[in-house]
Amino acid sequence: MLAKNVVYFADPDFNPLLRENDEEQREVCIPNISPQERKKRVRFAIQYFVFTLVVLVVFIALDVNPLWRLLLFFMFSAATTSYIQALDKT
């Protein structure tokens, strides 16, 4: 007995012969923040990143216990999260 290889796709416009480059050209994510909000998030990310670097330099200069530097992780993550949100337009 031979089984037929039948595949059903939910999208009727699906073309399995499309190359990856063609698929990347289609818009996958609809932006849900305005360009002005993206600029604000990038500005916040840059300012917060610079502030965190300054605090890190001060901690190193004052020879503060390295465990206190772990708190800077949250500051760095806030800056990078804001920047990634602006890039992803979410």
CNS distance restraints for C-alpha pairs under 8 A (distance, minus, plus):
assign (resid   9 and name CA) (resid  14 and name CA) 7.09 0.50 0.50
assign (resid  18 and name CA) (resid  22 and name CA) 6.23 0.50 0.50
assign (resid  18 and name CA) (resid  23 and name CA) 6.89 0.50 0.50
assign (resid  19 and name CA) (resid  23 and name CA) 6.61 0.50 0.50
assign (resid  20 and name CA) (resid  24 and name CA) 6.20 0.50 0.50
assign (resid  21 and name CA) (resid  25 and name CA) 6.48 0.50 0.50
assign (resid  22 and name CA) (resid  26 and name CA) 7.17 0.50 0.50
assign (resid  30 and name CA) (resid  89 and name CA) 7.91 0.50 0.50
assign (resid  31 and name CA) (resid  88 and name CA) 7.90 0.50 0.50
assign (resid  31 and name CA) (resid  89 and name CA) 4.96 0.50 0.50
assign (resid  31 and name CA) (resid  90 and name CA) 6.06 0.50 0.50
assign (resid  32 and name CA) (resid  89 and name CA) 6.48 0.50 0.50
assign (resid  32 and name CA) (resid  90 and name CA) 5.62 0.50 0.50
assign (resid  33 and name CA) (resid  37 and name CA) 6.07 0.50 0.50
assign (resid  33 and name CA) (resid  38 and name CA) 6.74 0.50 0.50
assign (resid  33 and name CA) (resid  89 and name CA) 6.09 0.50 0.50
assign (resid  33 and name CA) (resid  90 and name CA) 6.12 0.50 0.50
assign (resid  34 and name CA) (resid  38 and name CA) 6.36 0.50 0.50
assign (resid  35 and name CA) (resid  39 and name CA) 6.25 0.50 0.50
assign (resid  36 and name CA) (resid  40 and name CA) 6.34 0.50 0.50
assign (resid  37 and name CA) (resid  41 and name CA) 6.23 0.50 0.50
assign (resid  38 and name CA) (resid  42 and name CA) 6.20 0.50 0.50
assign (resid  38 and name CA) (resid  85 and name CA) 7.90 0.50 0.50
assign (resid  38 and name CA) (resid  86 and name CA) 4.77 0.50 0.50
assign (resid  38 and name CA) (resid  87 and name CA) 7.76 0.50 0.50
assign (resid  38 and name CA) (resid  89 and name CA) 7.00 0.50 0.50
assign (resid  39 and name CA) (resid  43 and name CA) 6.03 0.50 0.50
assign (resid  39 and name CA) (resid  86 and name CA) 7.45 0.50 0.50
assign (resid  40 and name CA) (resid  44 and name CA) 6.07 0.50 0.50
assign (resid  41 and name CA) (resid  45 and name CA) 6.05 0.50 0.50
assign (resid  41 and name CA) (resid  82 and name CA) 5.57 0.50 0.50
assign (resid  41 and name CA) (resid  83 and name CA) 6.32 0.50 0.50
assign (resid  41 and name CA) (resid  85 and name CA) 7.65 0.50 0.50
assign (resid  41 and name CA) (resid  86 and name CA) 5.95 0.50 0.50
assign (resid  42 and name CA) (resid  46 and name CA) 6.19 0.50 0.50
assign (resid  42 and name CA) (resid  82 and name CA) 6.78 0.50 0.50
assign (resid  42 and name CA) (resid  83 and name CA) 5.33 0.50 0.50
assign (resid  42 and name CA) (resid  86 and name CA) 6.24 0.50 0.50
assign (resid  43 and name CA) (resid  47 and name CA) 6.16 0.50 0.50
assign (resid  44 and name CA) (resid  48 and name CA) 5.91 0.50 0.50
assign (resid  44 and name CA) (resid  79 and name CA) 7.20 0.50 0.50
assign (resid  44 and name CA) (resid  82 and name CA) 7.33 0.50 0.50
assign (resid  45 and name CA) (resid  49 and name CA) 5.91 0.50 0.50
assign (resid  45 and name CA) (resid  78 and name CA) 7.56 0.50 0.50
assign (resid  45 and name CA) (resid  79 and name CA) 4.28 0.50 0.50
assign (resid  45 and name CA) (resid  80 and name CA) 6.49 0.50 0.50
assign (resid  45 and name CA) (resid  81 and name CA) 7.99 0.50 0.50
assign (resid  45 and name CA) (resid  82 and name CA) 5.63 0.50 0.50
assign (resid  45 and name CA) (resid  83 and name CA) 5.50 0.50 0.50
assign (resid  46 and name CA) (resid  50 and name CA) 6.17 0.50 0.50
assign (resid  46 and name CA) (resid  79 and name CA) 7.04 0.50 0.50
assign (resid  47 and name CA) (resid  51 and name CA) 6.12 0.50 0.50
assign (resid  48 and name CA) (resid  52 and name CA) 6.05 0.50 0.50
assign (resid  48 and name CA) (resid  75 and name CA) 7.31 0.50 0.50
assign (resid  48 and name CA) (resid  76 and name CA) 7.72 0.50 0.50
assign (resid  48 and name CA) (resid  78 and name CA) 7.94 0.50 0.50
assign (resid  48 and name CA) (resid  79 and name CA) 5.72 0.50 0.50
assign (resid  49 and name CA) (resid  53 and name CA) 6.22 0.50 0.50
assign (resid  49 and name CA) (resid  75 and name CA) 7.60 0.50 0.50
assign (resid  49 and name CA) (resid  76 and name CA) 6.23 0.50 0.50
assign (resid  49 and name CA) (resid  79 and name CA) 5.65 0.50 0.50
assign (resid  49 and name CA) (resid  80 and name CA) 7.96 0.50 0.50
assign (resid  50 and name CA) (resid  54 and name CA) 6.24 0.50 0.50
assign (resid  51 and name CA) (resid  55 and name CA) 6.30 0.50 0.50
assign (resid  52 and name CA) (resid  56 and name CA) 6.12 0.50 0.50
assign (resid  52 and name CA) (resid  72 and name CA) 6.73 0.50 0.50
assign (resid  52 and name CA) (resid  75 and name CA) 6.37 0.50 0.50
assign (resid  52 and name CA) (resid  76 and name CA) 6.70 0.50 0.50
assign (resid  53 and name CA) (resid  57 and name CA) 6.20 0.50 0.50
assign (resid  54 and name CA) (resid  58 and name CA) 6.24 0.50 0.50
assign (resid  55 and name CA) (resid  59 and name CA) 6.13 0.50 0.50
assign (resid  56 and name CA) (resid  60 and name CA) 6.20 0.50 0.50
assign (resid  56 and name CA) (resid  69 and name CA) 7.00 0.50 0.50
assign (resid  56 and name CA) (resid  72 and name CA) 7.42 0.50 0.50
assign (resid  57 and name CA) (resid  61 and name CA) 5.99 0.50 0.50
assign (resid  58 and name CA) (resid  62 and name CA) 6.02 0.50 0.50
assign (resid  59 and name CA) (resid  63 and name CA) 6.01 0.50 0.50
assign (resid  59 and name CA) (resid  64 and name CA) 5.23 0.50 0.50
assign (resid  59 and name CA) (resid  69 and name CA) 7.22 0.50 0.50
assign (resid  60 and name CA) (resid  64 and name CA) 6.34 0.50 0.50
assign (resid  64 and name CA) (resid  68 and name CA) 7.04 0.50 0.50
assign (resid  65 and name CA) (resid  69 and name CA) 7.47 0.50 0.50
assign (resid  66 and name CA) (resid  70 and name CA) 7.22 0.50 0.50
assign (resid  67 and name CA) (resid  71 and name CA) 7.76 0.50 0.50
assign (resid  68 and name CA) (resid  72 and name CA) 7.76 0.50 0.50
assign (resid  69 and name CA) (resid  73 and name CA) 7.56 0.50 0.50
assign (resid  71 and name CA) (resid  75 and name CA) 7.34 0.50 0.50
assign (resid  72 and name CA) (resid  76 and name CA) 6.16 0.50 0.50
assign (resid  73 and name CA) (resid  77 and name CA) 6.01 0.50 0.50
assign (resid  74 and name CA) (resid  78 and name CA) 6.14 0.50 0.50
assign (resid  75 and name CA) (resid  79 and name CA) 6.44 0.50 0.50
assign (resid  76 and name CA) (resid  80 and name CA) 6.23 0.50 0.50
assign (resid  77 and name CA) (resid  81 and name CA) 5.88 0.50 0.50
assign (resid  78 and name CA) (resid  82 and name CA) 6.21 0.50 0.50
assign (resid  79 and name CA) (resid  83 and name CA) 6.30 0.50 0.50
assign (resid  80 and name CA) (resid  84 and name CA) 6.06 0.50 0.50
assign (resid  81 and name CA) (resid  85 and name CA) 6.12 0.50 0.50
assign (resid  82 and name CA) (resid  86 and name CA) 6.35 0.50 0.50
assign (resid  83 and name CA) (resid  87 and name CA) 6.34 0.50 0.50
assign (resid  84 and name CA) (resid  88 and name CA) 6.04 0.50 0.50
assign (resid  85 and name CA) (resid  89 and name CA) 5.86 0.50 0.50
assign (resid  85 and name CA) (resid  90 and name CA) 5.32 0.50 0.50
assign (resid  86 and name CA) (resid  90 and name CA) 6.68 0.50 0.50
